[in-house]
Amino acid sequence: MSARAPGNIVMLTGAGISAESGLGTFRDKGGLWETFDWQKLATPEAFAADPHSVHAFYNARRENLVAAQPNDAHRALAALELLWQAEERGDFLLVTQNIDDLHARGGSREVLHMHGELLKSRCNPCGHLFEHEHAITPDTPCPDCGQPGGLRPHVVWFGEMPLGLDTIYEALAACDLFVAIGTSGTVYPAAGFVAEAKAAGAWTVELSLEPGEVSTLFDERHYGPATRIVPEWAGRI
Ligand code: BV8
């Protein structure tokens, strides 16, 4: 239980919450960044140098995602959101580093995708942002302006500005409870959120398979598979 009656809650999820849905994590054994070099696939420079390989990397992950299903951890957070709102306990902000749509498919109504979304792409020339499940190549024409060669995944690459940071920092400054789920605490600025929450006086909780890189900053820590520890924790607060 937190030291303070929970009021405003901010949750931050990472790849670990989708691991049991069959989507790869990044830094675990056999993870994406062990198999692929993120510097060759998840930076604007990599995309400029080799758009074919980058599109192929995201097309493969999009195909996996379409076949995947949300799990009990996603569903537990959706139920918690409903409870928080029904009992008017305070603000509820779910921030995810993940680019999958499993939180939404698990029932969450408000999800802030700070690293973008795999099922969306945008046209650099005209700015059109659209949802799709099909594969994209450097020759695919924009569904709006028709120009080929200008489409990119709506994903935040390394060196690019994450999305929604103003909303996130505002919520962290006012939060009473901060919960990080299934993230290694390796990537900034997300890995710095726990320090922001602590500075605001929040109770901080880490739920993951094993301690992440900023584990020592958390007041409370529970380790195990998300499909077990997230419903257990959500059922207690
Ligand atoms: C930024 C989208 C400026 C793409 C991702 C040098 C050059 C350029 C930048 C930097 C640099 N040095 C440092 C930086 C900053 C950089 C950074 O942090 N780099 C790291 C490598 C040091 N950050 C950036 O570039 C960011 N932008 O800094 O802009 C700025 C600065 C300040 C303020 C504002 C702006 C942009 C980073 C976003 C990159 N895009 N993803 C894609 O998905 O392809 S990052 C990628 O890693 C994922 O999105 C993911 O979100 C992120 C973190 O990974 P995790 O989610 O934590 O996953 P991971 O595999 O690491 O861990 C899994 C965890 O789950 C583990 O703890 C494991 O124990 C647990 N787990 C596993 N199984 C389970 C489980 N838990 C529960 N149950 C299970 N079953």
Residues whose N, C-alpha, C, O or C-beta is under 5 A from the ligand:
A	BS01	BV8	G14 A15 G16 I17 A19 E20 T25 F26 R27 D28 A42 Q97 N98 I99 H115 V155 V156 W157 F158 G159 E160 M161 P162 G182 T183 S184 G185 T186 V187 Y188 P189 S208 L209 E210 G212 G224 P225 A226
